[in-house]
Amino acid sequence: MEILLYLGGILFMLIGLGLSIGLHEVGHLVPAKLFGVRVGQYMIGFGPRLWSKRIGETEYGFKLLPIGGFISMSGMYPASKTAGPARGVFRTLIQDARSANDETIAEGAEDRVFYKLPVWKRVIVMLGGPLMNLILALIIFTVLVSGIGVQQGTTTIASVTECVVPAGSTATECTADDPASPAAEAGIEPGDVLVSIDGQPVSTFAEATAIVQAAPGDTLDLVVLRDGAETTLTITPIAAERTITDAGGQPILDDAGKPVVKEVGYVGMASQMGYVQQPLTAGPQMTADTVARVGSLIVTLPVRLWDIGVSLVTGGERDPNGPLSVVGVGRIAGEVAATDAPILNRFAVLLGLLGSLNVALFVFNLIPLLPLDGGHVVVALWEGVKRLWAKLFRRPPPAPVDATRLVPLTVVVAVLLIGMGALLLVADLFNPVDILQ
């Protein structure tokens, strides 16, 4: 059964990745067709063709390696002029790129080419793919936090501490000398549902904790729901040094990276964990936070890749927040699916992983280097700047930017991307991230 769950997690992520890539390419395809550009192919994957079907002028299909996708637009670059044999590696690469580009321009459709579109239309076409991933991530995160909810402390009491032990004590049982906890003295019982504290209604345990921590030594009225009826109790929090936590229950750290300790009110009760649905604004906020986190990862990518290489050689522990290959993502998905956690917990983690993957596709494709979408946007914007400059100084319109001149740089970027993918693949196979430690 465990192996089936493991494979199910991998299958979930593969299907999710395929849909994400497919919708990314739809983000390019739809505006390209709306703007009249001839699109010859829409393919998911690379390598040998597995299946395809031509609908109208476009061939739709799947290829063997599900590691990306593409659409073939007519005339990405200006048609090349007749030239003799190229000399030199770089010149040969440029001429080959121009020849391949010329082949996409069908006879009789010379005006239905990408490079003749206005700059703003070209930008829309190239940003359509990444924006589709951003929208998909937004939908996923909104379903996750507002539909399923965020796992946090609920208002239902799970346990009550019998006594207050001295700070730093390792004792696990109460003694006769230990004073009773305020919660035990007040008569709070496991299963009670908090309704209000000090006249303030509470909907989460975090809200209740904030009121208690702010009132050491104060006597508070506590209303709980017990056996279907409301009961009013009286509780007096004692002053105690406690580690301050955020809404998710994680310790808040100071500038030195140490947990922040503060004297706060303490009563000695713990809540049941459960999924609490968040407002609809939480989905966009989670998306924005993930974009910022992935953006930071991209900025520090060379350092992170170096660390991964070192850990691969030395066998050291990898950063769980570092980059992963498709194999690494699939492995994590399988491990999550095979755990003995409740099925809703596992599904929520897988859904969050898929949302983060779409954010990664969004951010990574915005890198302003060819062959990534961001590189094509930069080329279009540069042409727009040249046209604006010529218009301001009343000069003839400049010729379209011939991005095939950047093919040598594009090849270098492609080689670096392949090298990065190979490193991550090897690392994920032989020194994978341990998320269950």
C-alpha positions as CSV (number, residue, x, y, z in Angstrom):
1,M,0.0,0.0,0.0
2,E,2.8,2.4,0.9
3,I,4.5,2.0,-2.5
4,L,1.1,2.7,-4.2
5,L,0.8,5.9,-2.2
6,Y,4.3,6.9,-3.1
7,L,3.7,6.3,-6.8
8,G,0.4,8.2,-6.4
9,G,2.2,11.2,-5.0
10,I,4.6,11.2,-8.0
11,L,1.8,10.8,-10.4
12,F,-0.1,13.7,-8.8
13,M,3.0,16.0,-9.3
14,L,3.7,14.8,-12.8
15,I,0.1,15.5,-13.8
16,G,0.2,18.9,-12.1
17,L,3.5,19.7,-13.7
18,G,2.1,18.7,-17.1
19,L,-0.9,20.9,-16.7
20,S,1.3,23.8,-15.5
21,I,3.5,23.6,-18.5
22,G,0.5,23.1,-20.8
23,L,-1.2,26.2,-19.4
24,H,2.0,28.2,-19.6
25,E,2.2,27.5,-23.4
26,V,-1.6,28.3,-23.7
27,G,-0.6,31.7,-22.2
28,H,1.6,32.3,-25.2
29,L,-0.6,30.5,-27.8
30,V,-3.9,32.4,-27.1
31,P,-2.6,36.0,-27.5
32,A,-0.3,35.0,-30.4
33,K,-3.4,33.7,-32.3
34,L,-5.5,36.7,-31.3
35,F,-2.9,39.0,-32.7
36,G,-2.8,37.0,-36.0
37,V,0.5,35.3,-35.6
38,R,0.8,32.0,-37.4
39,V,1.5,29.2,-34.8
40,G,2.8,26.0,-36.4
41,Q,3.2,23.9,-33.3
42,Y,2.0,23.6,-29.7
43,M,4.0,20.9,-27.9
44,I,4.3,19.6,-24.4
45,G,7.7,18.1,-23.8
46,F,10.9,17.7,-25.8
47,G,12.5,15.0,-27.8
48,P,10.8,12.3,-30.0
49,R,7.1,12.9,-30.7
50,L,4.7,10.6,-28.9
51,W,1.4,11.9,-30.4
52,S,0.2,14.9,-32.3
53,K,-2.8,16.1,-34.3
54,R,-3.1,19.0,-36.6
55,I,-6.1,21.3,-36.1
56,G,-6.2,24.1,-38.6
57,E,-2.7,25.4,-39.2
58,T,-1.4,24.3,-35.7
59,E,0.0,20.9,-34.8
60,Y,-0.8,20.0,-31.2
61,G,1.0,17.1,-29.4
62,F,3.2,15.5,-26.8
63,K,6.9,14.6,-26.8
64,L,8.8,12.1,-24.8
65,L,10.6,14.2,-22.2
66,P,8.0,16.1,-20.0
67,I,10.5,18.8,-18.9
68,G,9.0,21.8,-20.7
69,G,7.1,22.8,-23.7
70,F,7.0,25.3,-26.6
71,I,4.9,26.9,-29.3
72,S,6.5,27.5,-32.7
73,M,5.5,31.0,-33.9
74,S,6.1,32.2,-37.4
75,G,8.9,34.7,-37.8
76,M,10.2,35.2,-34.3
77,Y,13.0,37.2,-35.9
78,P,13.3,39.2,-39.2
79,A,13.8,37.0,-42.3
80,S,17.5,36.7,-43.1
81,K,19.1,38.0,-46.2
82,T,20.8,35.7,-48.7
83,A,24.3,35.0,-47.5
84,G,27.2,32.8,-48.4
85,P,28.6,30.0,-46.3
86,A,29.3,31.0,-42.7
87,R,32.8,30.8,-41.2
88,G,33.4,30.2,-37.6
89,V,31.4,28.4,-34.9
90,F,29.4,31.5,-33.8
91,R,28.6,32.7,-37.3
92,T,27.5,29.2,-38.2
93,L,25.2,29.1,-35.1
94,I,23.7,32.5,-36.1
95,Q,23.1,31.4,-39.7
96,D,21.5,28.1,-38.6
97,A,19.2,30.0,-36.3
98,R,18.2,32.4,-39.1
99,S,17.6,29.4,-41.5
100,A,15.4,27.7,-38.9
101,N,13.5,31.0,-38.4
102,D,13.0,31.4,-42.1
103,E,11.4,27.9,-42.3
104,T,8.7,29.0,-39.9
105,I,7.5,31.8,-42.3
106,A,5.0,30.2,-44.6
107,E,4.5,31.4,-48.1
108,G,1.6,33.8,-48.3
109,A,1.7,34.5,-44.6
110,E,4.8,36.8,-44.5
111,D,2.8,39.4,-42.6
112,R,1.6,37.0,-39.9
113,V,4.9,36.9,-38.1
114,F,5.8,37.7,-34.6
115,Y,8.6,40.2,-35.2
116,K,6.2,42.6,-37.0
117,L,3.8,42.9,-34.1
118,P,3.8,46.2,-32.1
119,V,6.1,46.0,-29.2
120,W,3.3,45.9,-26.6
121,K,1.7,42.9,-28.3
122,R,5.0,41.0,-28.4
123,V,5.4,41.7,-24.6
124,I,1.9,40.4,-24.0
125,V,2.6,37.2,-25.9
126,M,5.9,36.6,-24.1
127,L,4.5,37.4,-20.6
128,G,1.4,35.4,-21.2
129,G,3.1,32.1,-20.3
130,P,4.6,33.2,-16.9
131,L,1.5,35.1,-16.0
132,M,-0.6,32.0,-16.6
133,N,1.6,30.2,-14.0
134,L,1.2,33.1,-11.6
135,I,-2.6,33.0,-12.0
136,L,-2.5,29.2,-11.5
137,A,-0.4,29.6,-8.3
138,L,-2.8,32.3,-7.0
139,I,-5.8,29.9,-7.6
140,I,-4.0,27.0,-5.9
141,F,-2.9,29.0,-2.9
142,T,-6.4,30.5,-2.5
143,V,-8.0,27.0,-2.6
144,L,-5.3,25.9,-0.1
145,V,-5.7,28.6,2.6
146,S,-9.3,29.8,2.0
147,G,-10.8,26.5,0.9
148,I,-8.9,23.9,3.0
149,G,-7.5,26.3,5.5
150,V,-4.2,26.7,7.4
151,Q,-3.3,24.2,10.1
152,Q,-3.1,26.1,13.4
153,G,-4.4,25.9,16.9
154,T,-8.2,25.9,17.1
155,T,-10.4,27.2,20.0
156,T,-10.9,23.6,21.2
157,I,-8.8,22.7,24.2
158,A,-6.7,19.5,23.8
159,S,-5.0,19.4,27.2
160,V,-4.6,21.2,30.5
161,T,-1.3,21.4,32.4
162,E,-1.9,20.3,36.0
163,C,0.9,22.4,37.6
164,V,3.5,25.1,36.9
165,V,7.0,23.8,37.0
166,P,10.0,26.1,37.5
167,A,11.6,27.6,34.4
168,G,14.4,25.3,33.1
169,S,13.1,22.2,34.9
170,T,13.1,18.9,33.1
171,A,10.5,17.4,35.3
172,T,7.7,15.5,33.5
173,E,5.4,15.0,36.5
174,C,3.9,17.3,39.1
175,T,4.9,17.1,42.7
176,A,3.1,18.2,45.8
177,D,5.1,21.4,46.0
178,D,4.3,22.5,42.5
179,P,1.4,25.1,42.3
180,A,-1.6,24.2,40.1
181,S,-1.7,25.9,36.8
182,P,-4.2,28.8,36.3
183,A,-6.1,26.7,33.7
184,A,-6.4,23.7,36.2
185,E,-7.5,26.1,39.0
186,A,-10.1,27.7,36.7
187,G,-11.6,24.3,36.0
188,I,-10.9,24.2,32.2
189,E,-11.3,20.7,30.8
190,P,-10.1,19.1,27.5
191,G,-12.8,19.4,24.9
192,D,-13.9,22.8,26.1
193,V,-14.3,25.3,23.2
194,L,-13.2,28.9,23.9
195,V,-15.9,31.5,23.2
196,S,-14.5,34.7,24.7
197,I,-11.8,35.9,27.1
198,D,-12.2,39.2,29.0
199,G,-15.2,39.9,26.9
200,Q,-13.4,39.6,23.6
201,P,-14.7,36.9,21.3
202,V,-12.0,34.5,20.0
203,S,-12.0,32.5,16.8
204,T,-8.5,31.0,17.0
205,F,-6.2,29.9,19.7
206,A,-3.7,32.5,18.6
207,E,-6.2,35.2,19.5
208,A,-6.8,33.7,22.9
209,T,-3.1,33.4,23.6
210,A,-2.5,37.0,22.7
211,I,-5.1,38.1,25.3
212,V,-3.7,35.9,28.0
213,Q,-0.1,36.8,27.3
214,A,-0.9,40.5,27.6
215,A,-2.6,40.1,31.0
216,P,-0.2,38.6,33.6
217,G,-1.7,38.9,37.1
218,D,-5.1,40.1,35.8
219,T,-8.3,38.2,36.6
220,L,-10.2,37.4,33.3
221,D,-13.6,36.1,32.6
222,L,-13.4,33.1,30.4
223,V,-16.5,31.7,28.5
224,V,-16.3,28.2,27.2
225,L,-18.7,25.9,25.4
226,R,-19.1,22.6,27.2
227,D,-21.6,19.9,26.4
228,G,-23.5,22.3,24.2
229,A,-23.9,25.0,26.9
230,E,-21.8,28.1,27.6
231,T,-20.0,28.2,31.0
232,T,-18.3,31.2,32.5
233,L,-15.0,30.6,34.4
234,T,-12.5,32.9,36.0
235,I,-8.8,32.7,35.3
236,T,-5.7,34.6,36.4
237,P,-2.7,34.2,34.2
238,I,0.7,34.1,36.0
239,A,3.8,35.8,34.8
240,A,6.2,33.4,33.1
241,E,9.1,33.6,30.7
242,R,8.0,32.0,27.4
243,T,9.3,31.9,23.8
244,I,7.3,34.2,21.6
245,T,5.7,32.5,18.6
246,D,4.0,33.7,15.4
247,A,0.5,32.9,14.2
248,G,1.8,29.6,12.8
249,G,3.3,28.5,16.2
250,Q,6.9,29.1,15.0
251,P,9.4,30.8,17.4
252,I,10.2,34.4,16.6
253,L,13.9,35.0,16.3
254,D,15.9,38.1,17.2
255,D,18.7,39.6,15.1
256,A,21.2,37.0,16.4
257,G,18.9,34.2,15.3
258,K,17.9,33.2,18.9
259,P,14.3,32.7,20.0
260,V,12.8,35.8,21.6
261,V,11.9,35.2,25.3
262,K,9.5,37.5,27.1
263,E,7.7,37.6,30.4
264,V,4.0,37.1,29.5
265,G,0.8,35.7,30.9
266,Y,0.6,31.9,31.2
267,V,-2.3,29.7,32.1
268,G,-1.2,26.2,31.0
269,M,-3.6,24.9,28.3
270,A,-3.0,23.7,24.8
271,S,-5.3,23.6,21.8
272,Q,-6.3,21.0,19.2
273,M,-4.7,21.5,15.8
274,G,-7.0,21.9,12.9
275,Y,-7.5,23.6,9.5
276,V,-8.8,27.2,9.9
277,Q,-10.0,28.8,6.7
278,Q,-8.4,32.2,6.0
279,P,-10.0,35.2,4.3
280,L,-9.7,35.4,0.5
281,T,-6.9,38.0,0.8
282,A,-4.7,35.3,2.3
283,G,-4.2,33.5,-1.1
284,P,-2.8,36.6,-2.9
285,Q,-0.6,37.3,0.2
286,M,0.8,33.8,0.2
287,T,1.4,34.0,-3.5
288,A,3.3,37.3,-3.1
289,D,5.4,35.8,-0.2
290,T,6.3,32.8,-2.3
291,V,7.3,35.0,-5.3
292,A,9.6,37.0,-3.0
293,R,11.1,33.8,-1.6
294,V,11.7,32.3,-5.0
295,G,13.0,35.6,-6.3
296,S,15.6,35.6,-3.4
297,L,16.5,32.0,-4.3
298,I,17.1,33.0,-8.0
299,V,19.3,35.9,-7.0
300,T,21.5,33.6,-4.8
301,L,21.3,30.7,-7.3
302,P,25.0,30.4,-8.1
303,V,25.9,30.2,-4.3
304,R,23.1,27.6,-3.7
305,L,24.3,25.5,-6.6
306,W,27.8,25.6,-5.3
307,D,26.6,24.5,-1.9
308,I,24.6,21.6,-3.5
309,G,27.8,20.5,-5.4
310,V,29.8,20.6,-2.1
311,S,27.1,18.6,-0.3
312,L,27.0,16.1,-3.1
313,V,30.8,15.5,-2.9
314,T,31.0,15.5,0.9
315,G,27.6,13.9,1.7
316,G,26.6,16.8,3.8
317,E,23.0,17.8,4.5
318,R,21.2,19.8,1.8
319,D,19.2,23.0,2.4
320,P,15.5,21.9,2.3
321,N,14.6,25.3,0.9
322,G,17.1,25.1,-2.0
323,P,16.4,24.3,-5.7
324,L,15.3,20.9,-6.9
325,S,15.0,19.0,-10.1
326,V,11.8,17.4,-11.4
327,V,13.1,14.1,-9.8
328,G,13.5,15.9,-6.5
329,V,10.0,17.3,-6.6
330,G,8.6,14.0,-7.5
331,R,10.5,12.2,-4.7
332,I,9.2,14.7,-2.1
333,A,5.7,14.3,-3.4
334,G,6.0,10.5,-3.1
335,E,7.3,10.7,0.4
336,V,4.6,13.1,1.5
337,A,1.9,10.9,0.0
338,A,3.3,7.8,1.7
339,T,3.3,9.2,5.2
340,D,0.7,8.1,7.8
341,A,-0.5,11.7,8.2
342,P,-4.3,12.4,7.6
343,I,-5.1,12.4,3.9
344,L,-6.2,16.1,4.1
345,N,-2.8,17.0,5.5
346,R,-1.0,15.2,2.7
347,F,-3.2,16.7,0.0
348,A,-2.6,20.2,1.4
349,V,1.2,19.7,1.3
350,L,1.1,18.4,-2.3
351,L,-1.1,21.3,-3.3
352,G,1.3,23.8,-1.7
353,L,4.2,22.1,-3.5
354,L,2.4,22.5,-6.8
355,G,1.6,26.1,-6.1
356,S,5.3,26.8,-5.3
357,L,6.3,25.0,-8.5
358,N,4.1,27.4,-10.6
359,V,5.6,30.4,-8.8
360,A,9.1,29.0,-9.7
361,L,8.1,28.7,-13.3
362,F,6.8,32.3,-13.2
363,V,9.9,33.8,-11.6
364,F,12.4,31.7,-13.5
365,N,11.0,32.5,-16.9
366,L,11.2,36.3,-16.2
367,I,15.0,36.1,-16.0
368,P,16.0,38.6,-18.8
369,L,18.1,36.2,-20.8
370,L,17.4,34.3,-24.0
371,P,16.0,31.7,-24.5
372,L,13.8,32.4,-21.5
373,D,10.6,34.5,-21.9
374,G,12.2,37.4,-20.1
375,G,14.9,37.5,-22.7
376,H,12.3,37.9,-25.5
377,V,10.6,40.7,-23.5
378,V,14.0,42.6,-23.2
379,V,14.5,42.3,-27.0
380,A,11.0,43.7,-27.7
381,L,11.5,46.5,-25.2
382,W,14.9,47.4,-26.7
383,E,13.3,47.7,-30.1
384,G,10.7,49.9,-28.6
385,V,13.3,52.2,-27.1
386,K,15.1,52.4,-30.5
387,R,11.8,53.3,-32.2
388,L,11.0,56.0,-29.6
389,W,14.5,57.4,-29.8
390,A,14.2,57.7,-33.6
391,K,10.8,59.3,-33.3
392,L,12.0,61.9,-30.8
393,F,14.8,62.9,-33.1
394,R,12.8,62.6,-36.2
395,R,14.9,59.9,-37.7
396,P,13.8,57.1,-40.0
397,P,12.3,54.1,-38.2
398,P,15.1,51.6,-37.3
399,A,15.2,48.1,-38.7
400,P,13.7,45.3,-36.5
401,V,16.1,44.0,-33.9
402,D,17.7,40.8,-35.1
403,A,18.0,38.7,-32.0
404,T,19.7,35.9,-33.9
405,R,22.9,37.9,-33.2
406,L,22.5,36.8,-29.6
407,V,22.4,33.1,-30.5
408,P,26.0,32.6,-29.1
409,L,24.9,34.0,-25.7
410,T,21.7,32.0,-25.9
411,V,23.7,28.8,-26.4
412,V,25.9,29.7,-23.4
413,V,22.7,30.3,-21.2
414,A,21.2,27.0,-22.5
415,V,24.4,25.1,-21.6
416,L,24.4,26.6,-18.1
417,L,20.7,25.6,-17.7
418,I,21.5,22.1,-18.8
419,G,24.4,21.9,-16.4
420,M,22.3,23.2,-13.6
421,G,19.6,20.6,-14.4
422,A,22.2,17.8,-14.5
423,L,23.7,18.9,-11.1
424,L,20.3,19.0,-9.4
425,L,19.3,15.7,-11.0
426,V,22.4,13.9,-9.7
427,A,22.1,15.6,-6.3
428,D,18.4,14.6,-6.0
429,L,19.3,11.0,-6.9
430,F,22.4,10.5,-4.7
431,N,22.0,13.1,-1.9
432,P,18.3,14.0,-1.8
433,V,16.7,16.6,0.5
434,D,15.4,14.9,3.7
435,I,12.0,16.5,4.5
436,L,11.0,13.8,7.0
437,Q,13.9,14.2,9.4
